[in-house]
Amino acid sequence: MKAKLNAVHDNDLEKLLAKLNLLEKLKQGELKCKFTQEVITFDNLHSIFPEEGTIKLVSDSPEAIKLLSEYINERNL
């Protein structure tokens, strides 16, 4: 089975976050990791994905990445 992965270059990240109406919230420290609840910053943002009509963010902590991997595997994403 092949999985589709979309990537965003660092140069385009701000544009993507603005399009998703998340840029100001990120800059103000209002966004948290779906799995660890740590505050998301430009420096620790690992992943962005849709879930049930909302956008979820994942930090780059080893715990969050492990939980993201398990989440993806459980849902066959």
C-alpha positions in Angstrom: 0.0 0.0 0.0 1.3 3.4 -0.9 0.7 6.4 1.2 0.4 10.0 -0.1 2.5 12.6 1.7 2.2 16.3 1.0 5.1 18.4 2.0 5.4 22.2 2.4 8.8 24.0 2.1 9.7 26.2 5.0 9.4 29.2 2.6 5.7 28.4 2.0 4.8 27.5 5.6 3.6 31.0 6.6 1.4 31.2 3.5 -0.1 27.8 4.2 -0.8 28.7 7.9 -2.3 32.1 6.8 -4.6 30.3 4.3 -5.7 27.9 7.1 -6.3 30.9 9.4 -3.7 29.6 11.9 -0.8 32.0 11.4 -1.7 34.6 14.0 -2.7 31.9 16.5 0.7 30.2 16.0 2.5 33.5 16.4 0.6 34.2 19.6 1.3 30.8 21.1 -2.4 29.7 21.0 -1.9 26.4 19.1 -1.1 23.1 20.8 0.0 19.7 19.7 -2.8 17.2 19.2 -1.0 14.6 21.1 1.2 16.3 23.8 -0.6 19.6 24.3 2.7 21.5 24.1 2.5 24.9 22.5 3.4 24.8 18.8 6.0 27.2 17.4 7.7 27.6 14.0 10.7 25.8 15.6 8.8 22.7 16.8 6.1 22.2 14.2 6.4 18.7 12.7 3.0 18.0 11.0 -0.3 19.5 10.0 -3.3 17.4 9.1 -7.1 17.6 8.8 -9.3 15.8 11.2 -13.1 15.9 11.3 -13.3 19.4 9.7 -10.5 20.9 11.7 -6.8 21.3 11.3 -4.5 19.5 13.8 -0.8 20.3 14.5 1.9 18.0 15.8 5.1 19.0 17.6 8.5 17.5 16.8 8.9 15.9 20.2 9.7 12.2 20.0 6.6 11.4 22.0 4.3 13.3 19.6 5.9 11.8 16.5 5.5 8.3 18.0 1.8 9.0 18.8 1.3 10.4 15.3 2.7 7.3 13.7 0.4 5.1 15.9 -2.5 7.3 15.0 -1.8 7.0 11.2 -1.3 3.2 11.5 -4.6 2.7 13.5 -6.6 4.6 10.9 -4.8 3.2 7.9 -4.0 6.7 6.7 
